[in-house]
């Protein structure tokens, strides 16, 4: 390894010397859970290749791995380079509002920027590294190119710089970023895969059934997308003996570029993954064109000491720009006495009914039926109704105005569905999109559900941002479906209140391959650390569409899954007739506190405790199609000085595949420290669940 002057020396000195000055507070404050400061080394090796490595103490998290972009003309910005400068380490702390696992996020990181000189072309570019110091632990890096060389490299494949009118674009063939890891026999890789053959949808809409395997098997997969995997991808150390047993590779702040996925590399010295842009999967598009000056998205390594840190990580939104950074003045945040500025009044969480999931044909959904849904949803305490495909056929055209007005009379708002291609037209500066959004605003609707993007190419990513921005100008909420993984958009555009990017219950309506229970028992710890997801849970009356899960399993998803806009698949009229309708009514969509509770195990058992005000909600989801007994579930989240009224929703008995006896039981003056011998039914056909609500008892009722 040759000397790379100040850059390599600085980063090593930064980690050792600067850690004493800055990270000592992290070690001290996190001593109770044994957190170790992260060390990031950036260097040029003996061959002239740019590399980075990540350590926690003496534990290697990322082995020396390549950095760089491959430009047109095969100019590899990670080879034949020198690091010519670096910035002083900059410590940054920020606090901002969010919706979901908790109401306020605290970001604390140190950033160092390296200036890299690509010797053959004369191009200089920058790599920003951020090392996060709060409980949302991890590191992230991105590439920035601010200037262009005087004489761009040109070969038989063409130059990497293209002039387009008054602007310039960089032509990028590939991302050379690697994530090399020392896998052990104890490691388990969690990834998603489509079983229905829709391989493109798997990669471009981040949808698939979550599965686990030994990481060494990822490179040799013969089915489906073979050695290509969508994000996120989670590596779990099943011994939980390393500093960070959970290591997730993800992407953040995707706005002006293709998204990327992973290619599993061979075993040996290069075991791990390489990033690959979406256009490489599409293949009909040979390269990515990014306008100058360019900034890529962040390549993210999210680290967690335990499942509680994993589900509470805000790393992805930490890396996304604030609304003011991206669009000054677009959002009218309100002053708050209890923390950072609060969201504008029109951005409100809630439950939404959804007529589409029932058996009615789209062309036969009428305004009267939607208003019946809204009336029943109001009795359930829901806040929204999603009016899906078919509403634009209503006559007269003003019928949707009448439905929106009826919803408002019942204290609700509506979101109207729209096919993406109908408004994805660049002519006249996307006049069709703006005209449609103006129309939606005039109807009195609260927002729009756009569907079928099915691409992670730059052009689609940019159009999605345009949709969110134009909707925000009109104070409209946005729910995106058929769309790629979240990368922190809910911070930059808080009106994007949820998105799909998940294999949810709607697949059970259109596919014979029903979602297995281990999928929903894995999602809380795999997909949801990236952000909210519109899974459309709670399918009850149609047992075929419910798949191999019990009714209680479905209701428990309202606790274990995060979505500020929670779209309920079941008919509100049917829910009103159920003995547990008040439990469904009481479960909120945003939380003041979230805790993963033992004995949670990814894919096998999710136990989540969530607090809203002074009421605690416990959701349990079993990933096994068997009857099992959970010996002990600690209730340390309850205030020991208080007495609670505990309401339990559980499966009393299970007979065959269709007969379930669901029970509700209330226990007054509940003051136990744990639940013991919790029976979850399965009988080799279903995954069960449990829901418990703990409400503090009025002091006057305590003897």
N, C-alpha and C positions, 0 to 999 in steps of 0.2 A: 504494500500500500504506500503510494507516494505522498509526499507532503503536498497539501492543497492550500497552503498558506493560511490566511486568516480564517477562511470559512470553516474548515474542519477543526482547526484549533479553537476557534471561538465557540463552536457549538459544544465541544467537549468541555471547555472551561465554563461555558454557560451552565451546563448541567451540573457540574461539580461545585463551582463557586457561587453561581447565582442561586442554586438550590438552597444554599445556606441562608441567603438573604430573603428569598421569596417563598420557597417551598417548605421552609421549616414550619411555617404556620399550617400548611397542609398536613404535614406529618403529625404535628401536635394536635390539631383539631380532629384528625381522623384516627388517632392512635387507638381508639376503642375498637375499630374494626381492622386494624393492622394495615391500613392503606400505605402503599409505597409510592414515592415520587417517580414519575416517568422520566426516562432518559432517552432523548432522541439524538442520534448521530447522523449528520449529513456530510458526505465526503465524496471524493473522486478516487477510485481505486487505481491500481497500477496500470490498467488498460485504458485509463482515461474515461471510464464510465461513471456516471453520477449515481450514487446510491444513498439509501437511508436505512437506519435500523432503529428499533424501539426496544428498550429494556425497562423492567421494573425491578430495581435492585439488581441481583445477578441473574434474574430470569429473563430469557430472550423471548420477547413477544413477537417481534417481526425480525427475521434474519435480514442481513444486507440484501436489499431489494432495489431493482432498477427504478429510475425516475426518467421522465422525458416524454416528448411527443414526437411521432414520426410524421414529417411533413412531406408533401409532394416533392418528387425528386429524390426520395429516400434520404432526406436530411434528418438524421436521428438526433434530436436535441439532447438526448441523454448520453451520447458518445462523443469522444474527442472534445471534451469541454474543460473549462476551468471555472472555479468559483472565485469571482473577483471582488466581491463585497458582501457585507451582511449588515443588517440594521442592528441597532441596540435592541435588546429585548424590551418589548413593550407590554406592560401588564395592564389588562383591561377588565373592568367589572361593569356589568349591566344588569338591570332588573326590568322585566316587562311582563305584561299580562298574557295569559294563555287560557285556553279552555280544555278541560279534560281531566288528567290525573290530579292536578292541583291548579290553583288560580294564578300563581305568580311563579315565574322562573328566574333563577339567579345564575348569571353567566360570569365565570371568572377564568381568564386564560392569559397565557403569555404568548406573544407572537414574535417570530423572527422571520425576516425576509432575506432571501439569498439572491444575489445577482449572478447569473450564470452566463458565461461567454461560450457560444458554440463556435469553435475555432474555424472550421471549414467555410462557414457562411458569413461569419462576422456578426451574427445575430446575438443580441443580448436579451435575455428574458429573466423573469422573476419566479421564484417559488416561495409562497407564503406557507409557513408551518405554524400551526396553533397547537398548544399543549394545554389542556383544560385541567384546572386545579380544584374544581368543586366535585360534588358527588356525580355529576354527569361527566365521568372520566373518559378520556380518550385523546387521540391526536387526529389532526386533519391537515391536508395539504392541497394546494391548488396551483395552477400555472397562470401566469399573466405575461402577455407580450404587449408592450407599450410602443415600441419603435420598430421600424423595419430596416433591414440592411441597405446600404447604398447600392450594392450590386447583388440582388437576390440570386441564390443558387439556381442554376438551370441545367437540366440534363435532358435526355431523350424523353423522360416522362413529364417534362414541363416544369415551370417554376412553382414555388410554393406561395407566391404572392400574386394576387389577381386584383386588378383595378376594375371597379364597377362604378362608373360615373365619377363622382367626386370622392368616393370612399374606396377603401382597400379591404380585401378579405384574405385571410390566411387559409391555405388549403392543407387540411390535416388528414393524413391517411389512417393513423392509429394512435392509440394511447399505449405507451410502453410502461406504465406504472405497474409495479408488482407488489404482491403481499406474500412474501415467502415465510413459511412457518415450519417449525420443528413439530410435526404431528407425533403424538404418542398413541399407544394402544388404548389409553383411557379417553382419548378425544372422540367426540361425536359431532358430526356435521349435520345441522338442520337446514334443509333446503325445501323448495316447493316444486311440484311437478304436476302437469296436467295428465289425467288418465284418459281423456277423451280424444287425444290426438291433435288438439288445437295448440300446436307448438308455438306458433307465432304469437298467439294471444298470451301464452304463458310468459313469454319474454317481454312483450310490449305493454301488457296490462297487469303485470305482477300478480298473476293469478295461478294458483295450483294448490294441490293438497300438500300439506307440510309433512315431511318424512325425515327420518334420520338414518345415517349410515356412518361407517368409519370414513374419515376424510380421504384415506388412501383409495377408497372406491370411487371417488368423484371423477377422477380422470379417466376411468375405464367404463363408465356407464355406456351401454350399447343402445339403449332405447331413447326415444324422445329427442331432446336437444343435446344428447351425448355429454360432452365435457363443458357445455355452456350452462351457466346458472344465473337466474335473476337475483336481484337484490331485494331485501337483505339476505345475507348468508351468515349463519351463526355457528361458531365453534364452541362446544361445551366440553370442559374437562370434567369427566364424570366422577373423578376423585375429589374435586373441589379443593385441591391441596396447593394450587399455584396462586400467585398474587391476584390474578384476574381470571377466574374460571370461565367467564363468558366473554367471547371476543366476536364482535359483529362487524362485518364489512358492509358499508352503506355509502350513500351519496347524499350531498346536501347542497342547497342553493342552486338548483338546476334551472337556468333561465334562458341562456343564449347559446345553447350547445345541444348536441345529442346527449341523451342519458347514456350510462354505461352499465354493462353487466360483467360477469366474470367468466374467465376460461380457466379451468383447472389444469395445472401444469403437472408434468411427470414427477414421480417420487425421486428421492435422492437429494442432491444439492439444490434443486430448483423446485421442491415440493411447495405447493401453495397455489397462488392465483395471479392472473394478469387481467387488467381492465381491458374491456373491448367496447368501443363505441357502437351505438345502435345501428349505424349505417353498415357496419361490417356484417351484422347478422342479416340485414336486408339484402345485401350483396348487389342489388341492381344499382346502388349508389356507391361509387368507388371511394368517396372521400367526404369529409365534413368541411364545410365552408363557414368560417367564423369571421365576423366583421371586426376590423381593427379599430381601436385597441381591444384586445380580447382578454377575457377572464373566464377560465373554466369553472365548472362546479367543484365542490370540495370532494376529495377522496377521503373517506372517514373510516377510522378504526375505533369503534365504540367499545369501551371496556367496562366490565361490571364485576364487583366482588361477589355479588349474590343476586338472587332474583328480584329482590326489592329494589336494588340499585338499577337493575336492568329495566324494570317497568316504569321507573320514575325518571329515567334519563331524559334530559332535554337537549342532548347534544345536537340533534339534527336541527331543531329550531334555533339553538344558539348560533349556528353557522349561517343561517339565512338572514339576509339584511332586514333591518327594521322597516316598517312602512315609510317612515320619513326619509330613510336613506334611499329607498328605491323610487318612491313617489311622494315627494314633499307636498303636504296639504291634502292628500287624497282622502285620508280618514280623519274625522273630527273626534279625536279622543277626548274623554271627559276627565276632569280633575277628580281625584279620589283621595279620601282621607286615610285610607288603609293601605297605601302602596302606590305603585306606578299608575299612570293614567289608565282609565277604564275604556272599554270598547264603546263605539258609537251606539246610540239607542237601538238602531235597527239590527244590530248583530246580537241576537238572542238565541240561546240554546233551547232545545225542546224535543219532544217526541212527535213523529209524523206518521199518520196513517197512509196507506198506500193500496189503492184499489187493484193495481195491476196483478198482484199475486193471486187473487182469487180466479175463478174459472171463467169469468166473463171475457168475451172476445173484445179486442181493442175497439173495433168499430161499433160495438154495442154499448160501450160505457157512456152513460148519459149524465147530464148535469144533475138531474134529480137524484141519481144513485150517488153521485159524489157528495151532494148535500146531505143525503142520509148518512153517509160515512162521517161527514164533518159533525153532524148532530150527535152521533154516537161517540165520536172521538172527544167531543167537548165534555160529555158525561164521564169519560175516562180521564179527563184532565189534560189531554194532549194539547200541544201548542200549534201543530202544523198539519197540513194535508198535502201530499205530493200528488199532483194531477198528472198522470203519465200519458203516454201516447194515445191519441184519439180526441183530445179536447179541441184541436184545431178544426175538426170536422163539424163541430157544433154550429147550428144555425139558430138565430143570427150570430154574427161574429161577436156581438157584445155579451153572449151567454157567459163567457168566462168572467166578465166583469161582475155579473150577477152572483156567480159562485164565490168570487173573491170577497164581495160585499157580505154575503151570507157568512163566510168564515170570520170576517172581522166582527160581525155582530155577535159571534160566539167566542170572541176573544182569541181567534186563531188566524194564522196566515197560510197562504198556499204557495207552493213552488210548482211551476209548470215545466213539463218535460219538453226537450227539443233535441232533434237529431243534429249532431255536429255538422254534418256535411251540408245541411240546409242553410247554414249561415257562415260556413268557412269559404268565403269568396273574397279575394283580395281587391276586387275591382272597386274603384272609387273609395279607397281607404276603408275597406270592409263595411261598406254602406249597409249591406244586408244584416250584418250583426248589430250595428248601431240602431237600425230601424226596428229590428225585432226587440231589442232591449228597451227601446223607447215605448214600444207597444205594451210590453210586459209591465213596465212602470205605470202606464196609463190604466191598466186593468185593475191596479190595486194589489197585485200579487206581491208576496214578500221575497220571492227569489225564483231561480231557474235551476233545473236539473238538466245539464248537458250530457249527452251520451255518445258512445262509439267513437272515441278518439283513436284508440288502438294503434298507437305509434309512440315511439320515444325519440323520433327524429327531431332535429333542431326546429324545423318549420312547424311541427305540431306543438312542441314545447312553447315556442314563441306565440302561437295562436292561443294556447291555453292561458298564457299570461295576459294577452289582450282581452280575453273573455273576462278574467277576474278583474282587470283594471276598469274596463268599460262598465261592468256590473257595479263596481264600487262607486263609480261616478254617479250612478243612479240609485245608490243605496239599496242594492239588491244582493241577497244571499246567493251563493253558488254551491251546488253539489255536482261534482264531476264523476261520471261513470265511464267504464271502458277506458280507463286512463292508467298511466304508469304510476309507480311507487311514489309516495310523498317524499319530498326533500326539504321540508320546512316551509312550504307555501303558506301554512296557516299563520305564521308569524308575519310574513311580508304582506299577505292579503288575508286578513282575518275574516273577511266576508266569505272566503272559501271555507265554509263551516265543516265540511267533511268531503271525502272522496271515496271511491270504491277501492281499486287496487288490492282486491282480496277475493278469494274464492268464497263467496257468500251463499246464502240460502236460495237466491234466485236460480242458482245452477240446479237445485233439486227440482225445480219446475220444468226445466228444459232438457235435462239430461237424465238418462237411466242410471248413471253412476252417482249414487248418493254420497254426500259428504260423511265420512266416518267420524265418530266422536273424538278420536285422538287429534283430528285436525283442529277442532275448536278448543281442545285442551292444550294445544301448542301455541295457538295464535297470540294469546295474551303476552307471551314471552318472545315471540319471533317477529310477527308483523307489526304489532302495536307499539313497540318502542320507536318506530318511525313516525307515528302520528295517528290521528283518528282514521277509522275505516267504517264505511257504510255496509255492514254485513247483512242488513235486513233480517234480524233475528225474530224469534217468537212465531214459529209455525206450530199450530196446535191441532186443529180439527182434521187436517189432511195428513194422516199418519204416513202415507207413502212419501209425500213431499218432505215431511219432517225427517225421514230417513231413520237411521239407527240411533235415535236419541229420544229420551223421555220428554214429557211436557215440562217437567221441572228443569231439566237440562236447558231447554230453550229459554225459559224465564231467567235462569241464572246467567245467561249470556248478557242480559241487560246490566248486570253488575260487573262481569269480568271483561267485557268489551267496552272500548272507549269511542264514543262518537257524539260530539255536542249536538248534532242532529241525528237522532236515533230513529231510523225508519223501521216501523213495526210491520211485519209481513201479514200478521193475522188481522182478521176483520174485527173492528172495534165492537160491532154488534155481538159477535160471538164472545169476545172477551168480557163484555158486561154480564153475560150469563154464567161466568165461571166463579166458583167459590173464592178464587184467589185474585179477583179483579182489582181489589184494593191494594194488593201487593204490587201488581204491575203499575198501578196508578201512582204509587208512592216512590218508585225508583227513578231518581233524577238522571240526567245525562252528563252533568259536569260535577266535579267533586272538589272538596276542600283538602282531602288527604287520601292517599292510596297506599296500601301495604300488601305485599305478598306474604302469605302466612304459611308456615310449615303445616303439613308435609308436602308442599307443592313440588311437583316434578314435571318438567316440560313434556307434554304429550300424554302424560298419564293422569295427572291430577292438578287442577288449578284451584287454589284457595286464595281468594282475594277479599280483603276488608277495605271498605271505602266509607269515608265520612262526608256527610253533608250537614253543615251546622253542627248540632250535637247528636245527630242520629247516625248510627253505624249500620252498614249493609254488608252482609257476608254472602259471597257467591262461591259456590263449589261446583266445578264441572269435572266429571269423570271421563277420561279418555278410553276407558276399558269397557268392552261389551261383556261385562260379567258382574255378578253380585259380589260386592266387596264391603269390608268393614274398616273404616278409618278409626284406629284406636284412640287417637288424641289430636285435637285441634286447639292450640292455645288461643286464648282470647285476651292476650296482653294489651290489645289496643283499647279495651274498655277502661273507663275511668273507675278505679277500684273504690272511690268514695261515693259512687252513684249506684242507684238501683235502676234496673231497666225492665221494660216490658218487651219480651222477646217473642216475635212472631215467626214461626217456622213454616215453610212450604216444602213438602217432601213427598216422595213416592212411598205410599204405605205398602202396596203390593203390586206385583207385575205378573200378569198371566199371559203368556204367549207374546205375540208381536204387536197386538192392538189393545189389549185390555190393561188399563192402568187405573189404580186407585190412588188419586192424589188427595193429600190431606193438608189442612191448615191447623196449626196448633199454637195457642198463645200461652206464654208462661209469665205470670206477674212476678214482680220483685226478683227478677233474675239477677243473681250476683255471683255466678260461677266463674271460675278461672279458665275453664276449658270445656270443650265438648268431647265426650268420650263415646266410643263404640257407635260411630255414625254409619248407619247402613245405607249403602248406595246400591240400588237394584240394577240388574243387567240381564241376568238369565241367558247369557250368550247371544243376546239379540240387540241390546241397547246400551248406551252410555247414560248414566243418570246424573243427578245434580242435587243441590240443596240451596235454598235461599233463606236467610234469616235477617230480620230487621230488629235492631236493638234501639228502642226509643227510651230516653231517660224518663223515669217515673216522676211525676210531680211530687215535690217534697211533702206536700200535704197528705199524699197517699202512702208515705213510708212510715211504718209503725216503729 
